[in-house]
Amino acid sequence: MIGIINYGAGNIFSLTAALDRVGLTYGMVNKVKDIDQYDRIIIPGVGHAGAAMEKLRASGLAECIHTIQKPVLGICVGMQLLTDFSEEGQADLLAIIPLKTLHFDQKIKEKVPHMGWNSISIRNDNPLFSNIEDNAYFYFVHSYFIEYDEEYTAASCTYGVQFSAAISKGNVYGVQFHPEKSGKAGEQLLVNFSKLS
């Protein structure tokens, strides 16, 4: 069963609706002790990375996320929280994956935020993307992006600059797009996550 970190910074309704559509069971992680009830964990998030990090610390869950051995998936701001640092609020984050979250402004000519459908390029044969075609389209809404890195990028995307659409390190995964709003490809990704060991 999937545990959803409930720290007041996620669009949980659309995520739970997507999990319902693909028949995956889930519950809410409100306290550290709740984590033991689940075999995988999702960190959702929308809005401001710095503010989300403050809420995560206030919940008491920030410290224990480092110790989780089961599969973890960060979505959107939840993915950004996995990195070292965000230019949004000049915030130190969880520092699980040694990358930075940067602002599109000043770096691209395109309109910010990056909003809508865009294709991804799958890297390193990542199991999160099993049965998903390379160049599949996913739905993005973000003004900040995670730098591209050969070692940790599981899928890349280009919007004025190449960036990490997905990252992974060990049992920890993150996606910048919203799988819950990305049709069949997004649903397949959630199913894939449910099968990771």
C-alpha positions, -999 to 999 in steps of 0.1 A, spaced: 0 0 0 12 35 -8 16 61 20 11 98 9 30 123 30 3 147 42 22 179 53 -2 205 39 17 213 6 3 188 -18 -26 186 -42 -36 153 -27 -71 150 -42 -60 147 -79 -33 122 -68 -57 100 -49 -82 101 -78 -55 88 -101 -45 61 -77 -82 51 -75 -84 50 -113 -56 24 -115 -68 4 -85 -39 12 -61 -46 14 -24 -32 42 -3 -34 60 31 -21 92 46 12 96 65 5 123 91 32 113 116 65 95 115 51 64 130 26 61 101 54 53 77 57 17 89 22 10 77 31 13 40 55 -4 16 61 27 -5 58 65 0 48 94 -22 58 130 -14 34 153 -33 37 191 -35 26 222 -52 36 258 -48 67 272 -31 96 248 -24 109 268 5 75 270 22 69 233 15 102 225 32 92 245 63 60 226 65 78 193 61 102 202 89 73 213 111 56 180 106 86 161 119 88 141 88 118 158 71 144 140 92 129 105 88 126 106 50 164 101 48 160 68 66 133 53 45 145 21 27 113 14 7 106 31 -26 99 69 -24 84 91 -51 85 129 -50 60 146 -74 65 182 -86 76 203 -56 79 169 -38 106 161 -63 123 194 -58 124 188 -20 147 158 -27 175 181 -40 201 200 -21 189 236 -26 162 257 -43 165 292 -57 129 295 -47 132 311 -12 170 303 -13 161 272 7 181 242 19 161 211 11 164 174 20 197 169 2 190 133 -8 199 137 -44 229 161 -50 213 185 -75 200 220 -74 165 234 -82 169 265 -104 146 293 -117 138 293 -155 138 331 -154 170 347 -169 179 313 -184 153 309 -212 133 331 -236 102 310 -233 72 320 -211 74 311 -175 59 290 -159 64 260 -182 28 248 -184 12 221 -204 22 190 -222 58 182 -231 77 151 -242 104 135 -222 135 115 -231 140 84 -209 175 79 -195 193 49 -180 165 24 -186 149 35 -154 122 10 -141 99 39 -133 93 42 -171 87 5 -179 61 2 -207 62 39 -214 74 50 -248 104 73 -251 92 108 -260 59 102 -243 41 134 -232 35 144 -196 18 174 -180 40 201 -165 33 232 -144 65 248 -129 87 278 -128 117 261 -112 135 231 -126 161 206 -115 194 207 -134 202 179 -158 228 154 -146 239 122 -164 241 102 -132 208 111 -115 185 121 -144 160 93 -152 142 113 -179 150 147 -194 128 174 -209 136 206 -229 120 239 -224 145 265 -234 170 245 -215 174 207 -209 164 198 -174 156 167 -153 120 156 -158 127 127 -135 155 118 -111 165 88 -92 190 76 -66 187 41 -51 152 37 -37 143 74 -42 126 88 -74 112 121 -84 91 135 -113 87 171 -121 55 165 -141 22 155 -127 16 118 -134 -19 122 -120 -28 147 -148 -8 129 -176 -33 104 -189 -23 68 -197 14 74 -195 11 90 -160 -12 62 -148 14 36 -161 41 54 -141 21 52 -109 15 15 -116 53 11 -122 60 28 -89 37 4 -71 58 -25 -84 92 -12 -75 110 -33 -49 
